[in-house]
């Protein structure tokens, strides 16, 4: 080996270790909520329109609340559509979306616990 080979290899090894610690070690901490989001255990949180974490309702939705959710959804998309029958279907409510000619054009489900809409057909 030449006189400069050993110091160059030692400096390269120290630099490589420093880079690994700096870039890999900190990314693990960032995934846990410090700094950037992401990583293996990262789960994005659902937020409401005000930016706060969405809260689940304390009790299951009633049939009237499910009808209100579907009505607001339908009126926002197309004011000419109406909500038809809403019936209990176990863990969710099933609602009909009806066109002006009284034809059922869509069936949606409303989860009783979360209030989320589910397309059924």
Biopython code that builds the backbone (N, CA, C, O; Angstrom):
import numpy as np
from Bio.PDB.StructureBuilder import StructureBuilder

atoms = [
    (1, "UNK", "N", (0.839, -1.173, 0.000)),
    (1, "UNK", "CA", (0.000, 0.000, 0.000)),
    (1, "UNK", "C", (0.889, 1.243, 0.000)),
    (1, "UNK", "O", (1.981, 1.280, 0.566)),
    (2, "UNK", "N", (0.367, 2.216, -0.647)),
    (2, "UNK", "CA", (1.129, 3.459, -0.662)),
    (2, "UNK", "C", (0.921, 4.201, 0.647)),
    (2, "UNK", "O", (0.106, 3.816, 1.486)),
    (3, "UNK", "N", (1.660, 5.246, 0.790)),
    (3, "UNK", "CA", (1.620, 6.007, 2.039)),
    (3, "UNK", "C", (0.267, 6.693, 2.257)),
    (3, "UNK", "O", (-0.128, 6.882, 3.408)),
    (4, "UNK", "N", (-0.448, 7.069, 1.210)),
    (4, "UNK", "CA", (-1.720, 7.798, 1.344)),
    (4, "UNK", "C", (-2.942, 6.883, 1.312)),
    (4, "UNK", "O", (-4.035, 7.345, 1.642)),
    (5, "UNK", "N", (-2.819, 5.641, 0.942)),
    (5, "UNK", "CA", (-3.962, 4.745, 0.811)),
    (5, "UNK", "C", (-4.639, 4.488, 2.148)),
    (5, "UNK", "O", (-5.866, 4.552, 2.232)),
    (6, "UNK", "N", (-3.889, 4.204, 3.176)),
    (6, "UNK", "CA", (-4.466, 3.898, 4.488)),
    (6, "UNK", "C", (-5.237, 5.100, 5.071)),
    (6, "UNK", "O", (-6.353, 4.896, 5.550)),
    (7, "UNK", "N", (-4.717, 6.321, 5.059)),
    (7, "UNK", "CA", (-5.503, 7.458, 5.565)),
    (7, "UNK", "C", (-6.744, 7.758, 4.722)),
    (7, "UNK", "O", (-7.776, 8.162, 5.257)),
    (8, "UNK", "N", (-6.644, 7.562, 3.412)),
    (8, "UNK", "CA", (-7.812, 7.803, 2.544)),
    (8, "UNK", "C", (-8.905, 6.788, 2.843)),
    (8, "UNK", "O", (-10.074, 7.161, 2.937)),
    (9, "UNK", "N", (-8.556, 5.511, 2.994)),
    (9, "UNK", "CA", (-9.552, 4.489, 3.322)),
    (9, "UNK", "C", (-10.180, 4.738, 4.694)),
    (9, "UNK", "O", (-11.387, 4.571, 4.869)),
    (10, "UNK", "N", (-9.364, 5.134, 5.657)),
    (10, "UNK", "CA", (-9.885, 5.422, 6.998)),
    (10, "UNK", "C", (-10.848, 6.607, 6.968)),
    (10, "UNK", "O", (-11.915, 6.553, 7.579)),
    (11, "UNK", "N", (-10.482, 7.665, 6.267)),
    (11, "UNK", "CA", (-11.353, 8.837, 6.158)),
    (11, "UNK", "C", (-12.642, 8.487, 5.424)),
    (11, "UNK", "O", (-13.712, 8.960, 5.808)),
    (12, "UNK", "N", (-12.564, 7.666, 4.374)),
    (12, "UNK", "CA", (-13.762, 7.253, 3.627)),
    (12, "UNK", "C", (-14.693, 6.426, 4.505)),
    (12, "UNK", "O", (-15.911, 6.592, 4.451)),
    (13, "UNK", "N", (-14.118, 5.534, 5.314)),
    (13, "UNK", "CA", (-14.924, 4.709, 6.207)),
    (13, "UNK", "C", (-15.624, 5.564, 7.262)),
    (13, "UNK", "O", (-16.805, 5.356, 7.543)),
    (14, "UNK", "N", (-14.915, 6.509, 7.839)),
    (14, "UNK", "CA", (-15.521, 7.401, 8.845)),
    (14, "UNK", "C", (-16.624, 8.240, 8.216)),
    (14, "UNK", "O", (-17.678, 8.423, 8.825)),
    (15, "UNK", "N", (-16.403, 8.751, 7.016)),
    (15, "UNK", "CA", (-17.415, 9.535, 6.311)),
    (15, "UNK", "C", (-18.646, 8.693, 5.986)),
    (15, "UNK", "O", (-19.775, 9.161, 6.136)),
    (16, "UNK", "N", (-18.438, 7.457, 5.543)),
    (16, "UNK", "CA", (-19.559, 6.563, 5.223)),
    (16, "UNK", "C", (-20.386, 6.263, 6.465)),
    (16, "UNK", "O", (-21.615, 6.264, 6.403)),
    (17, "UNK", "N", (-19.730, 6.007, 7.591)),
    (17, "UNK", "CA", (-20.462, 5.739, 8.837)),
    (17, "UNK", "C", (-21.233, 6.967, 9.285)),
    (17, "UNK", "O", (-22.373, 6.854, 9.736)),
    (18, "UNK", "N", (-20.622, 8.144, 9.167)),
    (18, "UNK", "CA", (-21.298, 9.381, 9.555)),
    (18, "UNK", "C", (-22.529, 9.627, 8.692)),
    (18, "UNK", "O", (-23.570, 10.047, 9.198)),
    (19, "UNK", "N", (-22.415, 9.366, 7.387)),
    (19, "UNK", "CA", (-23.555, 9.545, 6.493)),
    (19, "UNK", "C", (-24.674, 8.558, 6.806)),
    (19, "UNK", "O", (-25.845, 8.935, 6.800)),
    (20, "UNK", "N", (-24.335, 7.318, 7.074)),
    (20, "UNK", "CA", (-25.358, 6.322, 7.421)),
    (20, "UNK", "C", (-26.092, 6.706, 8.689)),
    (20, "UNK", "O", (-27.318, 6.619, 8.751)),
    (21, "UNK", "N", (-25.354, 7.128, 9.694)),
    (21, "UNK", "CA", (-25.991, 7.530, 10.953)),
    (21, "UNK", "C", (-26.873, 8.742, 10.727)),
    (21, "UNK", "O", (-27.976, 8.820, 11.268)),
    (22, "UNK", "N", (-26.401, 9.678, 9.938)),
    (22, "UNK", "CA", (-27.119, 10.920, 9.719)),
    (22, "UNK", "C", (-28.387, 10.716, 8.897)),
    (22, "UNK", "O", (-29.436, 11.253, 9.251)),
    (23, "UNK", "N", (-28.316, 9.958, 7.817)),
    (23, "UNK", "CA", (-29.451, 9.845, 6.922)),
    (23, "UNK", "C", (-30.381, 8.686, 7.241)),
    (23, "UNK", "O", (-31.591, 8.811, 7.049)),
    (24, "UNK", "N", (-29.871, 7.584, 7.712)),
    (24, "UNK", "CA", (-30.722, 6.434, 8.001)),
    (24, "UNK", "C", (-31.270, 6.511, 9.417)),
    (24, "UNK", "O", (-32.462, 6.285, 9.626)),
    (25, "UNK", "N", (-30.437, 6.821, 10.379)),
    (25, "UNK", "CA", (-30.866, 6.850, 11.779)),
    (25, "UNK", "C", (-31.923, 7.891, 12.057)),
    (25, "UNK", "O", (-32.838, 7.639, 12.840)),
    (26, "UNK", "N", (-31.824, 9.063, 11.436)),
    (26, "UNK", "CA", (-32.800, 10.118, 11.674)),
    (26, "UNK", "C", (-34.125, 9.851, 10.986)),
    (26, "UNK", "O", (-35.169, 10.286, 11.471)),
    (27, "UNK", "N", (-34.104, 9.140, 9.857)),
    (27, "UNK", "CA", (-35.344, 8.828, 9.167)),
    (27, "UNK", "C", (-36.237, 7.921, 10.000)),
    (27, "UNK", "O", (-37.461, 8.026, 9.928)),
    (28, "UNK", "N", (-35.651, 7.043, 10.777)),
    (28, "UNK", "CA", (-36.436, 6.169, 11.637)),
    (28, "UNK", "C", (-37.178, 7.001, 12.677)),
    (28, "UNK", "O", (-38.349, 6.739, 12.951)),
    (29, "UNK", "N", (-36.517, 7.997, 13.259)),
    (29, "UNK", "CA", (-37.158, 8.866, 14.236)),
    (29, "UNK", "C", (-38.228, 9.728, 13.579)),
    (29, "UNK", "O", (-39.264, 9.992, 14.189)),
    (30, "UNK", "N", (-37.997, 10.168, 12.346)),
    (30, "UNK", "CA", (-38.983, 10.997, 11.651)),
    (30, "UNK", "C", (-40.273, 10.234, 11.397)),
    (30, "UNK", "O", (-41.352, 10.824, 11.428)),
    (31, "UNK", "N", (-40.183, 8.945, 11.148)),
    (31, "UNK", "CA", (-41.371, 8.147, 10.882)),
    (31, "UNK", "C", (-42.244, 8.002, 12.119)),
    (31, "UNK", "O", (-43.422, 7.663, 12.007)),
    (32, "UNK", "N", (-41.695, 8.251, 13.272)),
    (32, "UNK", "CA", (-42.456, 8.109, 14.509)),
    (32, "UNK", "C", (-43.141, 9.404, 14.932)),
    (32, "UNK", "O", (-43.679, 9.478, 16.037)),
    (33, "UNK", "N", (-43.134, 10.408, 14.090)),
    (33, "UNK", "CA", (-43.860, 11.619, 14.406)),
    (33, "UNK", "C", (-43.000, 12.840, 14.576)),
    (33, "UNK", "O", (-43.538, 13.930, 14.774)),
    (34, "UNK", "N", (-41.698, 12.719, 14.509)),
    (34, "UNK", "CA", (-40.810, 13.869, 14.621)),
    (34, "UNK", "C", (-40.306, 14.199, 13.228)),
    (34, "UNK", "O", (-39.626, 13.383, 12.606)),
    (35, "UNK", "N", (-40.630, 15.376, 12.737)),
    (35, "UNK", "CA", (-40.157, 15.771, 11.412)),
    (35, "UNK", "C", (-41.094, 15.279, 10.339)),
    (35, "UNK", "O", (-42.305, 15.486, 10.426)),
    (36, "UNK", "N", (-40.555, 14.636, 9.335)),
    (36, "UNK", "CA", (-41.348, 14.184, 8.209)),
    (36, "UNK", "C", (-42.246, 13.015, 8.592)),
    (36, "UNK", "O", (-41.914, 12.235, 9.485)),
    (37, "UNK", "N", (-43.383, 12.898, 7.915)),
    (37, "UNK", "CA", (-44.256, 11.757, 8.123)),
    (37, "UNK", "C", (-43.852, 10.618, 7.220)),
    (37, "UNK", "O", (-43.084, 10.813, 6.277)),
    (38, "UNK", "N", (-44.350, 9.453, 7.489)),
    (38, "UNK", "CA", (-44.078, 8.302, 6.644)),
    (38, "UNK", "C", (-43.331, 7.239, 7.411)),
    (38, "UNK", "O", (-42.991, 7.417, 8.580)),
    (39, "UNK", "N", (-43.083, 6.153, 6.754)),
    (39, "UNK", "CA", (-42.358, 5.064, 7.377)),
    (39, "UNK", "C", (-43.244, 3.857, 7.548)),
    (39, "UNK", "O", (-44.422, 3.888, 7.194)),
    (40, "UNK", "N", (-42.688, 2.800, 8.086)),
    (40, "UNK", "CA", (-43.397, 1.532, 8.186)),
    (40, "UNK", "C", (-44.611, 1.606, 9.103)),
    (40, "UNK", "O", (-45.667, 1.077, 8.756)),
    (41, "UNK", "N", (-44.493, 2.245, 10.259)),
    (41, "UNK", "CA", (-45.598, 2.271, 11.213)),
    (41, "UNK", "C", (-46.444, 3.521, 11.128)),
    (41, "UNK", "O", (-47.241, 3.779, 12.030)),
    (42, "UNK", "N", (-46.298, 4.319, 10.060)),
    (42, "UNK", "CA", (-47.013, 5.589, 9.955)),
    (42, "UNK", "C", (-48.437, 5.354, 9.494)),
    (42, "UNK", "O", (-48.665, 4.649, 8.511)),
    (43, "UNK", "N", (-49.401, 5.940, 10.197)),
    (43, "UNK", "CA", (-50.802, 5.862, 9.817)),
    (43, "UNK", "C", (-51.347, 7.283, 9.773)),
    (43, "UNK", "O", (-51.416, 7.938, 10.813)),
    (44, "UNK", "N", (-51.740, 7.784, 8.589)),
    (44, "UNK", "CA", (-52.269, 9.146, 8.524)),
    (44, "UNK", "C", (-53.594, 9.231, 9.277)),
    (44, "UNK", "O", (-54.386, 8.289, 9.271)),
    (45, "UNK", "N", (-53.817, 10.355, 9.914)),
    (45, "UNK", "CA", (-55.032, 10.548, 10.696)),
    (45, "UNK", "C", (-56.063, 11.314, 9.880)),
    (45, "UNK", "O", (-55.733, 12.304, 9.226)),
    (46, "UNK", "N", (-57.293, 10.864, 9.916)),
    (46, "UNK", "CA", (-58.380, 11.522, 9.209)),
    (46, "UNK", "C", (-58.743, 12.796, 9.960)),
    (46, "UNK", "O", (-58.919, 12.769, 11.178)),
    (47, "UNK", "N", (-58.854, 13.904, 9.247)),
    (47, "UNK", "CA", (-59.170, 15.189, 9.857)),
    (47, "UNK", "C", (-60.487, 15.708, 9.303)),
    (47, "UNK", "O", (-60.846, 15.437, 8.158)),
    (48, "UNK", "N", (-61.204, 16.463, 10.140)),
    (48, "UNK", "CA", (-62.456, 17.052, 9.668)),
    (48, "UNK", "C", (-62.151, 18.354, 8.927)),
    (48, "UNK", "O", (-60.984, 18.693, 8.730)),
    (49, "UNK", "N", (-63.192, 19.087, 8.515)),
    (49, "UNK", "CA", (-63.010, 20.293, 7.709)),
    (49, "UNK", "C", (-62.298, 21.411, 8.460)),
    (49, "UNK", "O", (-61.751, 22.314, 7.828)),
    (50, "UNK", "N", (-62.287, 21.377, 9.783)),
    (50, "UNK", "CA", (-61.610, 22.403, 10.570)),
    (50, "UNK", "C", (-60.148, 22.061, 10.849)),
    (50, "UNK", "O", (-59.436, 22.869, 11.446)),
    (51, "UNK", "N", (-59.687, 20.888, 10.433)),
    (51, "UNK", "CA", (-58.308, 20.498, 10.648)),
    (51, "UNK", "C", (-58.093, 19.671, 11.905)),
    (51, "UNK", "O", (-56.971, 19.245, 12.178)),
    (52, "UNK", "N", (-59.153, 19.439, 12.674)),
    (52, "UNK", "CA", (-59.021, 18.643, 13.891)),
    (52, "UNK", "C", (-59.211, 17.170, 13.552)),
    (52, "UNK", "O", (-59.800, 16.829, 12.527)),
    (53, "UNK", "N", (-58.711, 16.310, 14.417)),
    (53, "UNK", "CA", (-58.904, 14.888, 14.201)),
    (53, "UNK", "C", (-60.382, 14.559, 14.246)),
    (53, "UNK", "O", (-61.096, 14.996, 15.148)),
    (54, "UNK", "N", (-60.842, 13.787, 13.271)),
    (54, "UNK", "CA", (-62.249, 13.416, 13.215)),
    (54, "UNK", "C", (-62.588, 12.504, 14.393)),
    (54, "UNK", "O", (-61.826, 11.592, 14.715)),
    (55, "UNK", "N", (-63.701, 12.745, 15.016)),
    (55, "UNK", "CA", (-64.143, 11.959, 16.164)),
    (55, "UNK", "C", (-65.254, 11.007, 15.736)),
    (55, "UNK", "O", (-66.143, 11.379, 14.969)),
    (56, "UNK", "N", (-65.196, 9.804, 16.228)),
    (56, "UNK", "CA", (-66.280, 8.864, 15.976)),
    (56, "UNK", "C", (-67.462, 9.240, 16.854)),
    (56, "UNK", "O", (-67.270, 9.710, 17.975)),
    (57, "UNK", "N", (-68.676, 9.043, 16.369)),
    (57, "UNK", "CA", (-69.826, 9.330, 17.214)),
    (57, "UNK", "C", (-69.867, 8.386, 18.412)),
    (57, "UNK", "O", (-69.436, 7.236, 18.332)),
    (58, "UNK", "N", (-70.390, 8.893, 19.515)),
    (58, "UNK", "CA", (-70.441, 8.095, 20.735)),
    (58, "UNK", "C", (-71.387, 6.901, 20.579)),
    (58, "UNK", "O", (-71.105, 5.809, 21.071)),
    (59, "UNK", "N", (-72.498, 7.117, 19.900)),
    (59, "UNK", "CA", (-73.480, 6.050, 19.714)),
    (59, "UNK", "C", (-73.675, 5.819, 18.218)),
    (59, "UNK", "O", (-73.255, 6.632, 17.395)),
    (60, "UNK", "N", (-74.307, 4.718, 17.880)),
    (60, "UNK", "CA", (-74.570, 4.413, 16.480)),
    (60, "UNK", "C", (-75.538, 5.442, 15.897)),
    (60, "UNK", "O", (-76.366, 6.013, 16.607)),
    (61, "UNK", "N", (-75.415, 5.662, 14.596)),
    (61, "UNK", "CA", (-76.289, 6.614, 13.921)),
    (61, "UNK", "C", (-77.727, 6.120, 13.921)),
    (61, "UNK", "O", (-77.987, 4.917, 13.884)),
    (62, "UNK", "N", (-78.641, 7.053, 13.962)),
    (62, "UNK", "CA", (-80.052, 6.709, 13.810)),
    (62, "UNK", "C", (-80.399, 6.739, 12.327)),
    (62, "UNK", "O", (-79.608, 7.190, 11.499)),
    (63, "UNK", "N", (-81.576, 6.260, 12.010)),
    (63, "UNK", "CA", (-82.021, 6.248, 10.624)),
    (63, "UNK", "C", (-82.176, 7.667, 10.078)),
    (63, "UNK", "O", (-81.887, 7.919, 8.909)),
    (64, "UNK", "N", (-82.630, 8.588, 10.919)),
    (64, "UNK", "CA", (-82.791, 9.985, 10.494)),
    (64, "UNK", "C", (-81.437, 10.634, 10.210)),
    (64, "UNK", "O", (-81.298, 11.393, 9.251)),
    (65, "UNK", "N", (-80.431, 10.333, 11.052)),
    (65, "UNK", "CA", (-79.089, 10.878, 10.828)),
    (65, "UNK", "C", (-78.496, 10.322, 9.531)),
    (65, "UNK", "O", (-77.837, 11.045, 8.784)),
    (66, "UNK", "N", (-78.731, 9.044, 9.273)),
    (66, "UNK", "CA", (-78.244, 8.438, 8.029)),
    (66, "UNK", "C", (-78.907, 9.096, 6.824)),
    (66, "UNK", "O", (-78.245, 9.358, 5.820)),
    (67, "UNK", "N", (-80.206, 9.364, 6.917)),
    (67, "UNK", "CA", (-80.920, 10.036, 5.826)),
    (67, "UNK", "C", (-80.346, 11.432, 5.597)),
    (67, "UNK", "O", (-80.176, 11.850, 4.452)),
    (68, "UNK", "N", (-80.044, 12.159, 6.681)),
    (68, "UNK", "CA", (-79.460, 13.504, 6.551)),
    (68, "UNK", "C", (-78.103, 13.454, 5.857)),
    (68, "UNK", "O", (-77.812, 14.300, 5.012)),
    (69, "UNK", "N", (-77.265, 12.466, 6.206)),
    (69, "UNK", "CA", (-75.947, 12.328, 5.589)),
    (69, "UNK", "C", (-76.082, 12.107, 4.083)),
    (69, "UNK", "O", (-75.391, 12.747, 3.291)),
    (70, "UNK", "N", (-76.980, 11.194, 3.694)),
    (70, "UNK", "CA", (-77.162, 10.897, 2.269)),
    (70, "UNK", "C", (-77.776, 12.094, 1.548)),
    (70, "UNK", "O", (-77.387, 12.396, 0.419)),
    (71, "UNK", "N", (-78.727, 12.779, 2.181)),
    (71, "UNK", "CA", (-79.372, 13.931, 1.558)),
    (71, "UNK", "C", (-78.353, 15.037, 1.276)),
    (71, "UNK", "O", (-78.354, 15.615, 0.190)),
    (72, "UNK", "N", (-77.496, 15.330, 2.232)),
    (72, "UNK", "CA", (-76.467, 16.360, 2.019)),
    (72, "UNK", "C", (-75.518, 15.951, 0.903)),
    (72, "UNK", "O", (-75.123, 16.782, 0.084)),
    (73, "UNK", "N", (-75.151, 14.683, 0.866)),
    (73, "UNK", "CA", (-74.255, 14.175, -0.172)),
    (73, "UNK", "C", (-74.899, 14.292, -1.545)),
    (73, "UNK", "O", (-74.263, 14.752, -2.494)),
    (74, "UNK", "N", (-76.155, 13.879, -1.656)),
    (74, "UNK", "CA", (-76.850, 13.879, -2.942)),
    (74, "UNK", "C", (-77.088, 15.309, -3.427)),
    (74, "UNK", "O", (-76.881, 15.598, -4.605)),
    (75, "UNK", "N", (-77.516, 16.197, -2.549)),
    (75, "UNK", "CA", (-77.804, 17.584, -2.945)),
    (75, "UNK", "C", (-76.538, 18.308, -3.385)),
    (75, "UNK", "O", (-76.596, 19.193, -4.239)),
    (76, "UNK", "N", (-75.398, 17.942, -2.813)),
    (76, "UNK", "CA", (-74.143, 18.559, -3.213)),
    (76, "UNK", "C", (-73.748, 18.103, -4.620)),
    (76, "UNK", "O", (-73.186, 18.882, -5.389)),
    (77, "UNK", "N", (-74.040, 16.849, -4.955)),
    (77, "UNK", "CA", (-73.664, 16.332, -6.270)),
    (77, "UNK", "C", (-74.657, 16.717, -7.364)),
    (77, "UNK", "O", (-74.271, 17.178, -8.438)),
    (78, "UNK", "N", (-75.943, 16.519, -7.071)),
    (78, "UNK", "CA", (-76.984, 16.793, -8.061)),
    (78, "UNK", "C", (-78.267, 17.152, -7.333)),
    (78, "UNK", "O", (-78.894, 16.279, -6.732)),
    (79, "UNK", "N", (-78.675, 18.420, -7.371)),
    (79, "UNK", "CA", (-79.873, 18.832, -6.635)),
    (79, "UNK", "C", (-81.172, 18.227, -7.165)),
    (79, "UNK", "O", (-82.203, 18.309, -6.497)),
    (80, "UNK", "N", (-81.140, 17.622, -8.355)),
    (80, "UNK", "CA", (-82.352, 17.022, -8.919)),
    (80, "UNK", "C", (-82.634, 15.628, -8.366)),
    (80, "UNK", "O", (-83.723, 15.095, -8.581)),
    (81, "UNK", "N", (-81.690, 15.033, -7.668)),
    (81, "UNK", "CA", (-81.882, 13.694, -7.123)),
    (81, "UNK", "C", (-82.501, 13.765, -5.733)),
    (81, "UNK", "O", (-82.371, 14.770, -5.033)),
    (82, "UNK", "N", (-83.165, 12.702, -5.348)),
    (82, "UNK", "CA", (-83.816, 12.603, -4.040)),
    (82, "UNK", "C", (-83.361, 11.327, -3.338)),
    (82, "UNK", "O", (-82.827, 10.413, -3.967)),
    (83, "UNK", "N", (-83.579, 11.278, -2.036)),
    (83, "UNK", "CA", (-83.293, 10.081, -1.253)),
    (83, "UNK", "C", (-84.604, 9.329, -1.063)),
    (83, "UNK", "O", (-85.611, 9.897, -0.640)),
    (84, "UNK", "N", (-84.569, 8.036, -1.387)),
    (84, "UNK", "CA", (-85.772, 7.208, -1.254)),
    (84, "UNK", "C", (-85.821, 6.522, 0.100)),
    (84, "UNK", "O", (-85.616, 7.153, 1.137)),
    (85, "UNK", "N", (-86.093, 5.230, 0.078)),
    (85, "UNK", "CA", (-86.216, 4.448, 1.311)),
    (85, "UNK", "C", (-84.855, 4.290, 1.980)),
    (85, "UNK", "O", (-83.838, 4.098, 1.314)),
    (86, "UNK", "N", (-84.857, 4.374, 3.290)),
    (86, "UNK", "CA", (-83.672, 4.086, 4.093)),
    (86, "UNK", "C", (-84.056, 2.940, 5.011)),
    (86, "UNK", "O", (-85.001, 3.055, 5.792)),
    (87, "UNK", "N", (-83.320, 1.826, 4.920)),
    (87, "UNK", "CA", (-83.673, 0.688, 5.758)),
    (87, "UNK", "C", (-82.442, 0.158, 6.485)),
    (87, "UNK", "O", (-81.314, 0.293, 6.013)),
    (88, "UNK", "N", (-82.685, -0.444, 7.636)),
    (88, "UNK", "CA", (-81.621, -1.009, 8.463)),
    (88, "UNK", "C", (-81.129, -2.297, 7.818)),
    (88, "UNK", "O", (-81.922, -3.159, 7.439)),
    (89, "UNK", "N", (-79.795, -2.419, 7.696)),
    (89, "UNK", "CA", (-79.236, -3.606, 7.055)),
    (89, "UNK", "C", (-78.089, -4.156, 7.906)),
    (89, "UNK", "O", (-77.014, -4.446, 7.380)),
    (90, "UNK", "N", (-78.304, -4.299, 9.186)),
    (90, "UNK", "CA", (-77.279, -4.848, 10.067)),
    (90, "UNK", "C", (-76.334, -3.781, 10.579)),
    (90, "UNK", "O", (-76.723, -2.946, 11.396)),
    (91, "UNK", "N", (-75.099, -3.801, 10.108)),
    (91, "UNK", "CA", (-74.096, -2.843, 10.593)),
    (91, "UNK", "C", (-74.133, -1.518, 9.830)),
    (91, "UNK", "O", (-73.380, -0.595, 10.142)),
    (92, "UNK", "N", (-75.010, -1.429, 8.833)),
    (92, "UNK", "CA", (-75.137, -0.180, 8.083)),
    (92, "UNK", "C", (-76.580, 0.011, 7.640)),
    (92, "UNK", "O", (-77.380, -0.925, 7.646)),
    (93, "UNK", "N", (-76.896, 1.250, 7.255)),
    (93, "UNK", "CA", (-78.197, 1.546, 6.674)),
    (93, "UNK", "C", (-78.053, 1.542, 5.156)),
    (93, "UNK", "O", (-77.017, 1.939, 4.623)),
    (94, "UNK", "N", (-79.091, 1.094, 4.471)),
    (94, "UNK", "CA", (-79.120, 1.076, 3.014)),
    (94, "UNK", "C", (-80.090, 2.153, 2.542)),
    (94, "UNK", "O", (-81.250, 2.172, 2.956)),
    (95, "UNK", "N", (-79.616, 3.055, 1.671)),
    (95, "UNK", "CA", (-80.462, 4.151, 1.189)),
    (95, "UNK", "C", (-80.517, 4.123, -0.329)),
    (95, "UNK", "O", (-79.531, 3.817, -1.000)),
    (96, "UNK", "N", (-81.695, 4.450, -0.858)),
    (96, "UNK", "CA", (-81.890, 4.526, -2.303)),
    (96, "UNK", "C", (-81.737, 5.973, -2.748)),
    (96, "UNK", "O", (-82.240, 6.885, -2.093)),
    (97, "UNK", "N", (-81.044, 6.183, -3.858)),
    (97, "UNK", "CA", (-80.983, 7.497, -4.486)),
    (97, "UNK", "C", (-81.857, 7.421, -5.725)),
    (97, "UNK", "O", (-81.668, 6.561, -6.586)),
    (98, "UNK", "N", (-82.823, 8.341, -5.802)),
    (98, "UNK", "CA", (-83.871, 8.263, -6.813)),
    (98, "UNK", "C", (-83.773, 9.461, -7.752)),
    (98, "UNK", "O", (-83.540, 10.588, -7.317)),
    (99, "UNK", "N", (-83.957, 9.197, -9.069)),
    (99, "UNK", "CA", (-83.966, 10.255, -10.080)),
    (99, "UNK", "C", (-85.339, 10.914, -10.102)),
    (99, "UNK", "O", (-86.246, 10.514, -9.371)),
    (100, "UNK", "N", (-85.478, 11.929, -10.951)),
    (100, "UNK", "CA", (-86.749, 12.666, -11.052)),
    (100, "UNK", "C", (-87.912, 11.783, -11.504)),
    (100, "UNK", "O", (-89.063, 12.049, -11.159)),
    (101, "UNK", "N", (-87.616, 10.732, -12.275)),
    (101, "UNK", "CA", (-88.674, 9.851, -12.783)),
    (101, "UNK", "C", (-88.950, 8.680, -11.836)),
    (101, "UNK", "O", (-89.497, 7.662, -12.260)),
    (102, "UNK", "N", (-88.578, 8.813, -10.558)),
    (102, "UNK", "CA", (-88.793, 7.815, -9.501)),
    (102, "UNK", "C", (-88.103, 6.484, -9.781)),
    (102, "UNK", "O", (-88.583, 5.434, -9.353)),
    (103, "UNK", "N", (-86.993, 6.521, -10.492)),
    (103, "UNK", "CA", (-86.205, 5.321, -10.752)),
    (103, "UNK", "C", (-85.013, 5.300, -9.794)),
    (103, "UNK", "O", (-84.324, 6.306, -9.625)),
    (104, "UNK", "N", (-84.780, 4.145, -9.172)),
    (104, "UNK", "CA", (-83.642, 4.003, -8.279)),
    (104, "UNK", "C", (-82.379, 3.930, -9.136)),
    (104, "UNK", "O", (-82.224, 3.023, -9.953)),
    (105, "UNK", "N", (-81.481, 4.893, -8.942)),
    (105, "UNK", "CA", (-80.274, 4.915, -9.767)),
    (105, "UNK", "C", (-79.033, 4.478, -8.989)),
    (105, "UNK", "O", (-78.018, 4.134, -9.593)),
    (106, "UNK", "N", (-79.103, 4.489, -7.656)),
    (106, "UNK", "CA", (-77.940, 4.113, -6.855)),
    (106, "UNK", "C", (-78.386, 3.644, -5.479)),
    (106, "UNK", "O", (-79.322, 4.195, -4.900)),
    (107, "UNK", "N", (-77.719, 2.633, -4.965)),
    (107, "UNK", "CA", (-77.893, 2.208, -3.586)),
    (107, "UNK", "C", (-76.612, 2.534, -2.832)),
    (107, "UNK", "O", (-75.522, 2.178, -3.279)),
    (108, "UNK", "N", (-76.734, 3.201, -1.704)),
    (108, "UNK", "CA", (-75.566, 3.505, -0.884)),
    (108, "UNK", "C", (-75.802, 2.970, 0.518)),
    (108, "UNK", "O", (-76.936, 2.884, 0.990)),
    (109, "UNK", "N", (-74.720, 2.618, 1.164)),
    (109, "UNK", "CA", (-74.774, 2.193, 2.549)),
    (109, "UNK", "C", (-74.153, 3.268, 3.418)),
    (109, "UNK", "O", (-73.231, 3.960, 2.986)),
    (110, "UNK", "N", (-74.644, 3.414, 4.631)),
    (110, "UNK", "CA", (-74.109, 4.357, 5.606)),
    (110, "UNK", "C", (-73.718, 3.551, 6.832)),
    (110, "UNK", "O", (-74.568, 2.972, 7.508)),
    (111, "UNK", "N", (-72.409, 3.520, 7.112)),
    (111, "UNK", "CA", (-71.916, 2.773, 8.263)),
    (111, "UNK", "C", (-72.475, 3.387, 9.544)),
    (111, "UNK", "O", (-72.416, 4.603, 9.725)),
    (112, "UNK", "N", (-73.011, 2.563, 10.424)),
    (112, "UNK", "CA", (-73.651, 3.063, 11.645)),
    (112, "UNK", "C", (-72.655, 3.659, 12.625)),
    (112, "UNK", "O", (-73.003, 4.584, 13.359)),
    (113, "UNK", "N", (-71.442, 3.164, 12.659)),
    (113, "UNK", "CA", (-70.455, 3.651, 13.630)),
    (113, "UNK", "C", (-69.708, 4.891, 13.139)),
    (113, "UNK", "O", (-69.503, 5.829, 13.909)),
    (114, "UNK", "N", (-69.300, 4.906, 11.869)),
    (114, "UNK", "CA", (-68.472, 6.007, 11.373)),
    (114, "UNK", "C", (-69.236, 7.039, 10.554)),
    (114, "UNK", "O", (-68.788, 8.179, 10.430)),
    (115, "UNK", "N", (-70.393, 6.655, 9.987)),
    (115, "UNK", "CA", (-71.130, 7.566, 9.131)),
    (115, "UNK", "C", (-70.603, 7.639, 7.716)),
    (115, "UNK", "O", (-71.032, 8.495, 6.943)),
    (116, "UNK", "N", (-69.680, 6.760, 7.358)),
    (116, "UNK", "CA", (-69.115, 6.762, 6.017)),
    (116, "UNK", "C", (-70.096, 6.181, 5.017)),
    (116, "UNK", "O", (-70.878, 5.285, 5.334)),
    (117, "UNK", "N", (-70.041, 6.709, 3.804)),
    (117, "UNK", "CA", (-70.889, 6.203, 2.727)),
    (117, "UNK", "C", (-70.187, 5.056, 2.023)),
    (117, "UNK", "O", (-68.974, 5.089, 1.816)),
    (118, "UNK", "N", (-70.964, 4.039, 1.655)),
    (118, "UNK", "CA", (-70.455, 2.866, 0.958)),
    (118, "UNK", "C", (-71.315, 2.681, -0.298)),
    (118, "UNK", "O", (-72.540, 2.613, -0.201)),
    (119, "UNK", "N", (-70.693, 2.601, -1.456)),
    (119, "UNK", "CA", (-71.437, 2.352, -2.692)),
    (119, "UNK", "C", (-71.786, 0.875, -2.742)),
    (119, "UNK", "O", (-70.908, 0.017, -2.657)),
    (120, "UNK", "N", (-73.079, 0.582, -2.882)),
    (120, "UNK", "CA", (-73.518, -0.825, -2.857)),
    (120, "UNK", "C", (-73.725, -1.399, -4.247)),
    (120, "UNK", "O", (-73.616, -2.613, -4.415)),
    (121, "UNK", "N", (-74.015, -0.588, -5.245)),
    (121, "UNK", "CA", (-74.154, -1.128, -6.601)),
    (121, "UNK", "C", (-73.571, -0.208, -7.618)),
    (121, "UNK", "O", (-73.601, -0.507, -8.812)),
]
sb = StructureBuilder()
sb.init_structure("model")
sb.init_model(0)
sb.init_chain("A")
sb.init_seg("    ")
for serial, (resi, resn, name, xyz) in enumerate(atoms, 1):
    if name == "N":
        sb.init_residue(resn, " ", resi, " ")
    sb.init_atom(name, np.array(xyz, "f"), 0.0, 1.0, " ", f" {name:<3s}", serial, name[0])
structure = sb.get_structure()
